[in-house]
Amino acid sequence: MKIAVIGGGPSGFAAAIKAAAKNEDITIIEKNSKVLKKLAITGNGKCNYFNEVQDISKYHSSSKNLEVLINTTNIDKVKDFWDNLGIIPYIKNGYYYPFTNNSNSIITSLIAKAKNLGIEIIEDTIVEDIIKIDDKFLIKGNNYNEYFDKVIIATGSLAYPKCGGTTIGYDIAKKMDHKIIKVNPSLVQLISNMGIEKYWNGIRCQVKVTHIESDNILKEEYGEIQLTDYGISGICVFNISRDISIGLSNNKKEHVIINFIPWYSGLNFQEYLDKRSEKLKITNIINLCEAFINYKLLNAILIKLKINQDTNWQDLSEKQKKDFCQNLLHFEVPIIATKGFDTAQVCSGGINLEELDLNTLESKHVPNLYFCGEVLDLDGDCGGYNITIAILTGIIAGESC
Ligand SMILES: Cc1cc2nc3c(=O)[nH]c(=O)nc-3n(C[C@H](O)[C@H](O)[C@H](O)COP(=O)(O)OP(=O)(O)OC[C@H]3O[C@@H](n4cnc5c(N)ncnc54)[C@H](O)[C@@H]3O)c2cc1C
């Protein structure tokens, strides 16, 4: 069988490598001048490709049958795939990176394996259309026209277009009668307009973030937040950004509550500060809190509350003390937008899984047409889950060809 894999990302490579077990003529067609361009920048160039913690709650889709894809058997196939590729992991808090801490180790291993298996890799070729003619597929691109028996679409999502994100996968799927679940940026920075962002720009600190949508608590995350001149970022923010992005696209009111003192478990923080001030004999409000809150952040909060930073804690009114504590424990950030597809790591939504046979990832509408990777309505949390989706679905599609 002559098989075309459209897209030279991790899902395309996994599909081609697996398909090579039963087929001799396999071609990966990639629009960039180099394959695996997005993989190169993952995990800040270190490529966090897997996670020890495997739970279906880390994966998201509108499909009710996700466990047909995300299950122990298939996750074990992903582990075997990396083992067979010879990748030696460096594991930090359950997060897997190549031992070199460099995504190049993964890239060169994938390319070497594909070449060993005789897979042809064509770069600099944009697939523009796929036409079904009898039992063949005509693939049309810039200066490219070729017939294939089977096609695997692994073109990724709209996220991070600098590295290849396009709509082509969705366009071809739509043309062939598949439904696309609305695509939104996910694992993305969040924008606010409180007017104080410029004062906290550049701060990183450990916090608890809570996503509130129209007065309902939807999700809580702990971790390092990055406070920026446009709003908030960081892994804990990325992990709540999916629902916020979808909510905003449905005109919902989205808020993030930041607890800047997640280490405090007492009931009355105002009383704690009263006692701290007495015990340490510190009166100035900044000096009183600087041991546990970044100076710039304290300053931003005081500007928001219109309190002079030279004020003594004892001289604040009861209301000012209450407001100050409230802002340390429950700092409310109204979210007006995300940074969008340009900087999003992945997208939620994509090709409706219900229209594919989830055991093979073959289209239920068009025999011999397969989909894998981020083009699907399937995405994961931060932590190696999205590359796992790419490899897992690539394996399933490739094995089925
Ligand atoms: C900054 C950043 C950091 C990330 N970090 C991590 C991380 O640490 N861990 C993790 O698990 N995930 C991470 N991700 C997400 C991860 O990179 C993706 O989920 C994964 O690459 C998806 O694989 P894919 O093969 O489905 O798609 P892609 O990697 O996007 O590959 C699709 C390929 O198809 C090609 N293509 C598109 N259209 C056409 C066309 N018309 N013709 C020919 N070729 C085409 C594209 O050029 C691209 O090379 C990160 C993403 C970004 C942007």
The ligand as an ORCA input file, in Angstrom:
! r2SCAN-3c Opt
* xyz 0 1
  C       5.788     26.715     22.636
  C       5.229     25.316     22.761
  C       5.691     24.474     23.774
  C       5.153     23.182     23.907
  N       5.656     22.360     24.881
  C       5.164     21.108     25.020
  C       5.736     20.194     25.957
  O       6.744     20.482     26.619
  N       5.148     18.964     26.079
  C       4.055     18.581     25.331
  O       3.565     17.464     25.499
  N       3.545     19.401     24.379
  C       4.079     20.636     24.198
  N       3.567     21.459     23.218
  C       2.469     20.949     22.353
  C       3.025     20.006     21.281
  O       4.102     20.627     20.603
  C       1.960     19.624     20.258
  O       0.826     19.141     20.923
  C       2.463     18.568     19.282
  O       3.560     19.068     18.547
  C       1.360     18.154     18.314
  O       1.897     17.247     17.393
  P       1.221     17.062     15.948
  O       2.117     16.143     15.212
  O      -0.193     16.710     16.088
  O       1.256     18.515     15.288
  P       2.499     19.454     14.918
  O       3.648     19.214     15.807
  O       1.935     20.825     14.858
  O       2.888     18.955     13.462
  C       2.030     19.161     12.366
  C       2.888     19.374     11.147
  O       2.047     19.461      9.983
  C       2.594     20.424      9.111
  N       1.551     20.917      8.209
  C       0.475     21.698      8.524
  N      -0.230     21.950      7.419
  C       0.395     21.346      6.389
  C       0.146     21.261      4.997
  N      -0.886     21.877      4.429
  N       1.004     20.537      4.216
  C       2.070     19.903      4.771
  N       2.349     19.960      6.087
  C       1.523     20.665      6.887
  C       3.092     21.514     10.063
  O       4.046     22.339      9.440
  C       3.666     20.684     11.208
  O       5.043     20.410     11.023
  C       4.104     22.737     23.044
  C       3.670     23.587     22.009
  C       4.225     24.850     21.861
  C       3.747     25.734     20.746
*
